Amino acid sequence: MCLSAIGALAQTPSQYNLDGKTFPQINPDNSVTFQFSAPSAQSVTLQLGRDYPMTKGERGLWTVTTDPLAVGFHYYSINIGGIAATDPTTHTFYGTSKFSSAVEVPESEADAAFYTPRKDVPQGAVRSVRFYSDACKEWRRMYVYTPAGYEQEPETRYPVLYLQHGGGEDETGWIFQGRADVILDNLIASGKAKPMIVVMNSGYASKPDSQDSFDAFEQMMTEDVIPFVDSRYRTIADRSSRAVAGLSWGAKQAYDLALGYPEMFSAVGGFSGIIVVGEFNVGNPGIMDKSQRKTAYDGIFKDSRKFNRDFSVLFISSGQAEGQLLKNMSKTLRKDGIRNTYYESQDTAHEWLTWRRSLYNFAQLLFK
């Protein structure tokens, strides 16, 4: 099955198309036109936010144009006779607990500049690094970003940001969907952020024979990952030079690490994720009540002056379309005297554009 041109229905091929492939294409109104070749199929449906039944034309070419889409990154699948598949003419991304195709509806050049590579900006490096986790009893992989100049300045040591993905994603997400390396390159080159190492791990970490997908995560990070990074890279190995952040479920994991191990971290960021105390209820997550705020994480919020001395940054962010929950969490903590920074991404929801913008703003606050 393959895609091919069907005339001038659209203008701009998606940036994630494979070489020589012209569809999907982004239209001037931000709708997207898709074409798929399946001569023997009885039905083909595009799944992108909602189902779009495709229309069969000559030579078994199925086509459809979506509604205008919000700017940013969108996963999609092609459903053929009830079986969802990736589009074989686009790059795939691990998200929604599977590999999916994606399109990016571009922002203006000015708005996208902070996550767009530039010729005049020195480029850092991203390494795929294997390590053995005693907590999980298995070999695992992390991605490590080192800033431009890391190889050329062997005496320089760097602070570290540990950056977590969300549910249904893995350690690749912040590089391939989030463009974290480009964001840091541009920030560092402009002097808006300190040069730093960024470490990205899979948040799915289980103890041997466990059915819990996350029960080894904190042990893996504190006993395997951080010592490994400090021994292999030129880090500044103290809490004042160590931060953690994450998106969605990764925000919960970031809070659990920073607030549960304050001797290891001095800054934390949660993008589109709440501080969870007790049993997590996806349908009604709520906000900690006053008694919970006094006892959470061994009473870390009980003494606001001590918290504010210990943590240089508590960063909370949300997409505008995600509602008021996280803004209210920020306000509630402020009423308790807990200093924090709230950022709201305009016109975005629970999506990668929100999280790119969040990282851009968070990174500028670190290690000052």
Order of alpha helices (4+ residues) and beta strands (2+ residues): beta-beta-beta-beta-beta-beta-beta-beta-beta-beta-beta-alpha-beta-beta-beta-alpha-alpha-beta-alpha-beta-alpha-beta-alpha-alpha-beta-alpha-beta-alpha
